[in-house]
Amino acid sequence: MLLVVPLALLAGCTSYYRNTDLCKERVRAEYPAAASAPLKITGSGANYHGSRVIVRGEIPTPPKPPATNKLVQTPAAAECTFSDNTLTGFQWLAPAELLPKPPADVDSFSQ
């Protein structure tokens, strides 16, 4: 009986952080410029039971003049949503170049 309580507590702790590895894998898979500017994952966070996971990272980018020649680390972030252990949504939160483009307004072209 003494072994059951620690195992139950440990199982409860791991359920809080579930889905973070799945989200990290998805971020790496969805990152479009991996060959030219590698993404470095710097952290992640999950809400209770892992239904929403945020992965943070950095992308090395060339500086804009008149800056020095040193690479600049551009913050990156993505959000994964889950239903239990099934990925139901993915979206980039930063940088702006990776954000989804809004759909074109059909009505504005018909006038």
Backbone hydrogen bonds in HBPLUS format (Angstrom, degrees):
<---DONOR---> <-ACCEPTOR-->    atom                        ^
c    i                          cat <-CA-CA->   ^        H-A-AA   ^      H-
h    n   atom  resd res      DA  || num        DHA   H-A  angle D-A-AA Bond
n    s   type  num  typ     dist DA aas  dist angle  dist       angle   num
A0004-VAL N   A0001-MET O   3.21 MM   3  5.26 134.2  2.43  98.3 110.2     1
A0007-LEU N   A0003-LEU O   3.37 MM   4  6.44 160.3  2.41 143.9 149.6     2
A0008-ALA N   A0004-VAL O   2.95 MM   4  6.10 153.3  2.02 150.6 158.1     3
A0009-LEU N   A0005-VAL O   3.00 MM   4  6.23 157.5  2.05 152.6 158.7     4
A0010-LEU N   A0006-PRO O   2.90 MM   4  6.08 156.3  1.96 146.3 153.0     5
A0011-ALA N   A0007-LEU O   2.95 MM   4  6.11 155.9  2.01 145.2 151.3     6
A0012-GLY N   A0008-ALA O   3.12 MM   4  6.32 150.5  2.21 141.6 148.9     7
A0013-CYS N   A0009-LEU O   3.14 MM   4  6.44 147.6  2.25 144.3 152.4     8
A0014-THR N   A0010-LEU O   3.10 MM   4  6.39 156.7  2.15 151.2 156.8     9
A0015-SER N   A0011-ALA O   3.21 MM   4  6.38 146.2  2.33 142.8 150.7    10
A0016-TYR N   A0013-CYS O   3.27 MM   3  5.45 135.8  2.48  98.8 109.9    11
A0017-TYR N   A0014-THR O   3.18 MM   3  5.37 130.0  2.45  99.8 111.6    12
A0023-CYS N   A0019-ASN O   3.04 MM   4  6.19 154.1  2.11 144.5 151.1    13
A0024-LYS N   A0020-THR O   2.94 MM   4  6.18 158.2  1.99 149.4 155.5    14
A0025-GLU N   A0021-ASP O   3.01 MM   4  6.23 158.2  2.06 147.8 153.1    15
A0026-ARG N   A0022-LEU O   3.04 MM   4  6.29 152.5  2.12 141.8 149.4    16
A0027-VAL N   A0023-CYS O   2.87 MM   4  6.14 156.9  1.92 154.3 160.3    17
A0028-ARG N   A0024-LYS O   3.07 MM   4  6.32 164.3  2.09 150.6 154.0    18
A0029-ALA N   A0025-GLU O   2.98 MM   4  6.20 153.8  2.05 144.5 152.1    19
A0030-GLU N   A0026-ARG O   2.85 MM   4  5.99 149.7  1.94 150.6 158.1    20
A0031-TYR N   A0027-VAL O   3.04 MM   4  5.99 127.9  2.32 145.3 156.4    21
A0037-ALA N   A0033-ALA O   2.87 MM   4  5.71 166.7  1.89 169.5 172.6    22
A0040-LYS N   A0058-GLU O   2.91 MM  18  5.23 173.5  1.91 157.4 159.6    23
A0058-GLU N   A0040-LYS O   2.80 MM  18  5.23 144.6  1.92 140.4 152.1    24
A0042-THR N   A0056-ARG O   2.87 MM  14  5.66 151.2  1.95 125.4 134.7    25
A0043-GLY N   A0056-ARG O   3.35 MM  13  5.13 149.4  2.45 134.5 127.1    26
A0056-ARG N   A0043-GLY O   2.81 MM  13  5.13 170.3  1.82 141.6 144.9    27
A0045-GLY N   A0054-ILE O   2.87 MM   9  5.34 147.4  1.98 151.3 159.6    28
A0054-ILE N   A0045-GLY O   2.85 MM   9  5.34 163.3  1.88 159.3 165.0    29
A0047-ASN N   A0052-ARG O   2.98 MM   5  5.63 157.4  2.03 159.9 167.1    30
A0050-GLY N   A0047-ASN O   2.89 MM   3  5.26 158.8  1.94 138.4 136.3    31
A0082-PHE N   A0051-SER O   2.80 MM  31  4.60 161.2  1.83 132.6 134.7    32
A0053-VAL N   A0080-CYS O   2.88 MM  27  5.19 166.1  1.90 155.1 158.9    33
A0080-CYS N   A0053-VAL O   2.85 MM  27  5.19 163.9  1.88 155.1 160.5    34
A0055-VAL N   A0078-ALA O   2.95 MM  23  5.42 162.2  1.98 153.6 159.4    35
A0078-ALA N   A0055-VAL O   2.98 MM  23  5.42 149.0  2.08 148.4 157.8    36
A0057-GLY N   A0076-ALA O   2.80 MM  19  4.91 151.1  1.88 145.8 141.6    37
A0076-ALA N   A0057-GLY O   2.88 MM  19  4.91 153.6  1.95 134.7 130.1    38
A0059-ILE N   A0074-THR O   2.82 MM  15  5.02 152.1  1.90 138.9 148.4    39
A0074-THR N   A0059-ILE O   2.80 MM  15  5.02 173.0  1.80 148.0 145.5    40
A0061-THR N   A0072-VAL O   2.77 MM  11  5.25 163.3  1.79 156.6 162.5    41
A0072-VAL N   A0061-THR O   2.85 MM  11  5.25 171.4  1.86 165.2 162.2    42
A0067-ALA N   A0064-LYS O   3.09 MM   3  5.88 162.6  2.12 126.1 130.3    43
A0077-ALA N   A0094-ALA O   2.97 MM  17  5.03 160.3  2.01 128.0 125.4    44
A0093-LEU N   A0077-ALA O   2.74 MM  16  5.17 173.3  1.75 137.9 138.4    45
A0094-ALA N   A0077-ALA O   3.20 MM  17  5.03 150.8  2.29 138.7 133.0    46
A0079-GLU N   A0091-GLN O   2.80 MM  12  5.42 165.7  1.82 163.5 167.9    47
A0091-GLN N   A0079-GLU O   2.98 MM  12  5.42 147.8  2.09 151.3 159.2    48
A0081-THR N   A0089-GLY O   2.93 MM   8  4.92 159.8  1.97 132.2 134.7    49
A0088-THR N   A0081-THR O   2.78 MM   7  5.56 168.3  1.79 144.8 148.5    50
A0089-GLY N   A0081-THR O   3.26 MM   8  4.92 142.3  2.41 136.9 130.1    51
A0083-SER N   A0086-THR O   2.89 MM   3  5.27 157.8  1.94 150.6 156.0    52
A0086-THR N   A0083-SER O   3.08 MM   3  5.27 168.7  2.09 124.8 126.4    53
A0098-LEU N   A0095-PRO O   3.01 MM   3  5.74 152.3  2.09 121.0 128.2    54
A0099-LEU N   A0096-ALA O   3.19 MM   3  5.24 153.4  2.27 103.2 111.1    55
A0109-PHE N   A0106-VAL O   3.22 MM   3  5.63 145.4  2.35 108.5 117.4    56
A0110-SER N   A0107-ASP O   3.29 MM   3  5.32 137.1  2.49  97.3 108.3    57
